[in-house]
Amino acid sequence: MRIGSIIGLFVVVWLIIGAVAAGQRGYFTSPPAQCSQIATIALNIVAGPLNYTGLDPQGGCEIPQPS
């Protein structure tokens, strides 16, 4: 039971560090206008502390166009 709470705390701290790194890169200054911007923000949050090691994840996505 104690190991589960330690892992949960680790995951929460990891995501908070990722959100701080995304904020430092200026991703929260304006609302995302494209799908790729949302993906980039999400990847930076999930990458967590790895952002400070030089990792700069960039996301991309394609939304199907109506026919």
Short mmCIF file of the C-alpha atoms (twelve columns), coordinates in Angstrom:
data_MODEL
# 
_entry.id   MODEL 
# 
loop_
_atom_site.group_PDB 
_atom_site.id 
_atom_site.type_symbol 
_atom_site.label_atom_id 
_atom_site.label_alt_id 
_atom_site.label_comp_id 
_atom_site.label_asym_id 
_atom_site.label_seq_id 
_atom_site.Cartn_x 
_atom_site.Cartn_y 
_atom_site.Cartn_z 
_atom_site.pdbx_PDB_model_num 
ATOM 1  C CA . MET A 1  0.000   0.000  0.000   1 
ATOM 2  C CA . ARG A 2  2.821   2.429  0.841   1 
ATOM 3  C CA . ILE A 3  4.664   1.743  -2.435  1 
ATOM 4  C CA . GLY A 4  1.567   2.719  -4.420  1 
ATOM 5  C CA . SER A 5  1.344   6.089  -2.716  1 
ATOM 6  C CA . ILE A 6  5.052   6.722  -3.267  1 
ATOM 7  C CA . ILE A 7  4.686   5.929  -6.967  1 
ATOM 8  C CA . GLY A 8  1.608   8.157  -7.184  1 
ATOM 9  C CA . LEU A 9  3.464   11.033 -5.550  1 
ATOM 10 C CA . PHE A 10 6.392   10.513 -7.936  1 
ATOM 11 C CA . VAL A 11 4.064   10.687 -10.961 1 
ATOM 12 C CA . VAL A 12 2.374   13.860 -9.694  1 
ATOM 13 C CA . VAL A 13 5.722   15.577 -9.033  1 
ATOM 14 C CA . TRP A 14 6.983   14.425 -12.469 1 
ATOM 15 C CA . LEU A 15 3.968   16.007 -14.207 1 
ATOM 16 C CA . ILE A 16 4.223   19.219 -12.183 1 
ATOM 17 C CA . ILE A 17 7.868   19.603 -13.217 1 
ATOM 18 C CA . GLY A 18 6.832   19.045 -16.837 1 
ATOM 19 C CA . ALA A 19 4.119   21.694 -16.566 1 
ATOM 20 C CA . VAL A 20 6.628   24.150 -15.089 1 
ATOM 21 C CA . ALA A 21 9.049   23.447 -17.946 1 
ATOM 22 C CA . ALA A 22 6.275   23.987 -20.516 1 
ATOM 23 C CA . GLY A 23 5.407   27.259 -18.804 1 
ATOM 24 C CA . GLN A 24 9.036   28.383 -18.916 1 
ATOM 25 C CA . ARG A 25 9.052   27.742 -22.648 1 
ATOM 26 C CA . GLY A 26 6.047   30.040 -23.023 1 
ATOM 27 C CA . TYR A 27 3.502   27.437 -24.087 1 
ATOM 28 C CA . PHE A 28 0.813   28.798 -21.746 1 
ATOM 29 C CA . THR A 29 1.004   32.451 -22.829 1 
ATOM 30 C CA . SER A 30 -1.733  32.099 -25.441 1 
ATOM 31 C CA . PRO A 31 -4.321  29.430 -26.199 1 
ATOM 32 C CA . PRO A 32 -3.129  26.798 -28.667 1 
ATOM 33 C CA . ALA A 33 -4.498  27.400 -32.148 1 
ATOM 34 C CA . GLN A 34 -3.477  24.123 -33.770 1 
ATOM 35 C CA . CYS A 35 -3.520  20.459 -32.891 1 
ATOM 36 C CA . SER A 36 0.279   20.284 -33.072 1 
ATOM 37 C CA . GLN A 37 0.573   22.971 -30.380 1 
ATOM 38 C CA . ILE A 38 -1.654  20.960 -28.046 1 
ATOM 39 C CA . ALA A 39 0.417   17.847 -28.741 1 
ATOM 40 C CA . THR A 40 3.667   19.713 -28.053 1 
ATOM 41 C CA . ILE A 41 2.377   21.008 -24.712 1 
ATOM 42 C CA . ALA A 42 1.199   17.533 -23.703 1 
ATOM 43 C CA . LEU A 43 4.520   15.946 -24.675 1 
ATOM 44 C CA . ASN A 44 6.461   18.514 -22.661 1 
ATOM 45 C CA . ILE A 45 4.333   17.867 -19.593 1 
ATOM 46 C CA . VAL A 46 4.734   14.092 -19.917 1 
ATOM 47 C CA . ALA A 47 8.496   14.436 -20.474 1 
ATOM 48 C CA . GLY A 48 8.744   16.079 -17.041 1 
ATOM 49 C CA . PRO A 49 12.292  16.631 -15.777 1 
ATOM 50 C CA . LEU A 50 13.761  15.336 -19.036 1 
ATOM 51 C CA . ASN A 51 13.021  18.794 -20.450 1 
ATOM 52 C CA . TYR A 52 15.947  20.093 -18.387 1 
ATOM 53 C CA . THR A 53 18.369  17.606 -19.958 1 
ATOM 54 C CA . GLY A 54 17.955  19.146 -23.399 1 
ATOM 55 C CA . LEU A 55 14.959  17.118 -24.555 1 
ATOM 56 C CA . ASP A 56 12.569  19.295 -26.554 1 
ATOM 57 C CA . PRO A 57 9.678   17.111 -27.686 1 
ATOM 58 C CA . GLN A 58 7.659   18.480 -30.563 1 
ATOM 59 C CA . GLY A 59 4.286   17.012 -31.389 1 
ATOM 60 C CA . GLY A 60 2.419   16.886 -34.614 1 
ATOM 61 C CA . CYS A 61 -0.949  15.643 -35.654 1 
ATOM 62 C CA . GLU A 62 -3.139  15.543 -38.698 1 
ATOM 63 C CA . ILE A 63 -6.848  16.141 -38.419 1 
ATOM 64 C CA . PRO A 64 -8.798  14.511 -41.261 1 
ATOM 65 C CA . GLN A 65 -10.405 17.046 -43.546 1 
ATOM 66 C CA . PRO A 66 -14.062 16.627 -44.419 1 
ATOM 67 C CA . SER A 67 -14.705 15.473 -47.955 1 
# 
